Amino acid sequence: MQNIIILSLGAVALIFLIIIIFQNIIYSGKIKKMNLSRKLVDTSVIIDGRINDICGSGFMEGVLMVPRFVLQELQFIADSSDHMKRNKGRRGLDLLNALKKCPGVAVEIVDRDYKDIRGVDEKLVAMAKDLGAKILTNDFNLNKVAEIQGVQVLNINDLSNAIKPTYLPGEKINVKIIKEGKEKEQGIAYLNDGTMIVVDGARKMTNKRIDVVVTNVLQTDAGRMIFTRYEGHNGHEGHNGHQNNNNNNSNNRRDFRK
């Protein structure tokens, strides 16, 4: 009887030991996964604020690391004598506090500094290389410098462009003409995501909603432009509209950047 009790206790102990081992394996895997998904956050992303919405939607996970020197830069902006910069800085601090409450991500303030490096961007790249982390930014120059040095970059603007709806030539869109274009008979409209639409033949349709037909889509450094034609414009040939779009791309790009 005593032997049976001893064997039973031994079996229970063995089961508990196996459970503990499996828990440690699972925990180690989670830690490893978290380390692989560490992301360094720069000032531009914090002030921009879209990262909060992305995290809130569940599309972002892992550890968001905010270096102390980035936090100091944000505080410096919040203390600026310039009213606009001061508001941006304070908004960034509020957004950072809100980011800590997003499920699925952990926000970590990193005290490591690189006193021999002066620029914040250069410090971010050095830290990313040391930690094997990615850089989360909206800054075009930082994006390029990091990529040259072999650091992976996650750019919120690239993500925004990637999820914009795709329009093909011949497809119809309903838009509201906001203002006149630079060229003859052109009107200008915008999609909800800010994409500029140039409408040939809609100059006199300001403040009206009309159906237009896509003729061309142009991707520029400043973003995407969609060229369309208003078929309700009398006496307007589709071929001429397409030719005008191609001839006037440079002028419209300048207008788009404004």
N, C-alpha and C positions, 0 to 999 in steps of 0.2 A: 504493500500500500504506500509505504514511504517512497519507494522507488518511482511509483506512478506519479506521485505529487511532484517529485524532483524533476521528472521528465516533462511534466506539464509546465512547470515554471520555466524550464529551460527553453521549451518551445515558444512560450509567450515572450521571453526575453529575446529570442532569435527573431521573432516577428517584429518586435519593436526596433531592433537593430537594423533590420532590412528597411523598415519605414524611414528611419533617420537617414540612412545612406541615400535612399531615393530622394528625400527632401533636399539633402545637401547637393545632389547632382542637379536637381531642378533649379535650386537657388543659384548655383554656380553658373548654369546656363543663362539664367535671367541677367545676372551681373555682367556676363560676357556680352550678351546682346545689348545691354544698356551702354557698355563701353564702346561697342561698335557704332552705336547710333548717337554718340555725343556730338553736339553742334555748338560752335562758338557764335554768339549773337553780337552783332555790331550795333552801333548807335542808330544807323539809318533804319534798321528793321524795327527797333523798339519804338521810335518816333512815328514810323509809318502806321503801325497798329494792326495791319492785316494779319500778322502772325497770331494775334489773339483769336481772331475769327477762325483761322486755320486749325489752331490747337483745339478750340471749342468744338469744331466739327468732327474731331477724332482722326484727322488725316495726318497729324504730327504726333510722334511718340519719341521716347528716349529722354536724354538729358539735355536741357538748354543751358549752356554755360555762359554766364555773363562775367567777363573779366573785370576786376576792380578798376582798371584804367578806363574801360568803357563806361562804367558807372560814374566815374569821376568826370569824364567828358560830358556825360548827360547832365550831371549836376552843374557843371560849368555853364552849359547852355541855358539851364533853368535859372541861373543867376545873372544872365546877360542883361545889359542895359537896353538892348534892342527889344522892343515890345514883342515882335513876331518871334524872334528866337527864344525869348523867355517863355512864351506860351507853348512853343513846341517842346521845350525842355521839360516843363512842368507836366504837359500831357504825356510825354514819354515816361516820366516817373510814375504817373498814375497807371499807365498801361502796363508797366513792368510789375507793379503790385498786383494788378488784376491777372496777369499772366501766371503768377504763382498759384492761382486757384484753379487753373485749367486742369481737368482730369487727363490722365494718360501721359503727362509730361512732368518732369522734375526740373525746377529752376534752381541753379546752383551758382552762387557768387564765388568766383575763383580769385584768390589773393595773389597768385603768382604774377610777378612783374618782370620786365626786361629793361632795366635801367640804362643799359648800354645802347638801347634802341629808342629813338626819339618819337617817331610817328606812331599813332595808334594803329593804323593799317598794317605797318610793318610788324608791330608787336602781335597783332592778331594772326598774321601769317606764321610768325615764329612759334607761337603757342600751338597753333593747329598742327604744325609739323612735329612738335614735341609730343603732343598728346594723341596724335593720329586722329584728330577730329575734323569735321567739316566746318566751313564758315557759312553762316546764314547772313546774307547781306542784300541790299538794294543798290549798293555803290558800284557803278560801272568800272571805275578804275581799280578798286580793290578786287573786283571779280577777275579782271585781266591779270593783275599782278599775282594773285593767288594761283590761278591756273598755270601761269608760266612756271611757278615754283612747285607744281605738282600737287597742290592742295585742292581738294574737291570743294566746289562752291554750290550752295543752294540759293538761287536768286528768286525772290518773291515776284519780281517783275516777269521773269521767264515763266514762272508758274501761272501767273495771271494771263499771259499771252497764250499759253498752251491750252487753257480751258475756255478760251473765247470760242463762240460758235463759228463754224466754217460756212462760208457762202461761196457758191460756185456761179460762174457766168451763166446767165439765163434765169437765175433764181429771183423771185420777187420778194421785196421787203417793204413793209409799211413804215414810213418815217415822217417826222415833222420837220419841215424846213425852218431852220432857225435864223438864217441870214443869207444874204447874197454872196455868191462866190467871186473870186477875183477875175475870172474870165467871163466873156459874154454868155448870157443865158444860163449860168451856173447858179445852183443853190447849194447850201451847206446844211447837213443834218448830222446828228450824233446818235449812236446806239447808247444803251444804258451803261455799258462798260467804258464809255468814252471814245470809242472808235469813231473816227471822222468819216463821213460819207459825202462824197462830191456827187451832186445830182445835175446831170446835163439836161437843160431845158426846163429848169424849175426856178429860175430867177424871180419870177413874178408870183411864186407860191409861198412866200414867206408867212410863217405862223399857221400854215395849213398842213394837214396830214394827207399824204399821197402814197400811192403804190409805185415803186420804182423797180427797175430790172437791173441786176448786177451785170456789169460789162467787164470789170477787171478788179483784181485785188492786189494791192501793193504793200509789201512789208518794208518798212524803213527803220532806221536806228531809233527814231522817235516813237515808233509804234506801227500800227497797221492802218491803211487807208483803203476804203472801198469806193470804187468808181461805179456810178449807176446812170441810168437813163430814165427820164420821165416820159412815158409813152403818150401821155395826154397832151404833150406839147405839139401843136399843129405844125405840120410842114417840116418836122424834124426827122431826118433819116438816121437809122440805127448805125449805118456804116460811118457817117460823119461824126456821130457822137463818140464812137469808139476811137476815131482818129483824133478828135479834140482831146480826149482823155489822155492819150499817149503823148500829145504835143505839150500838154500843160502840167505834167506831173511835177516838174521842178518848182513851178510857182505854187502849186497846192501844198507841196511838202513844206515850203517856207511858211505858208499860212497855218499849217497843222502844228508846227512847232510853237507858234504863238499861243 
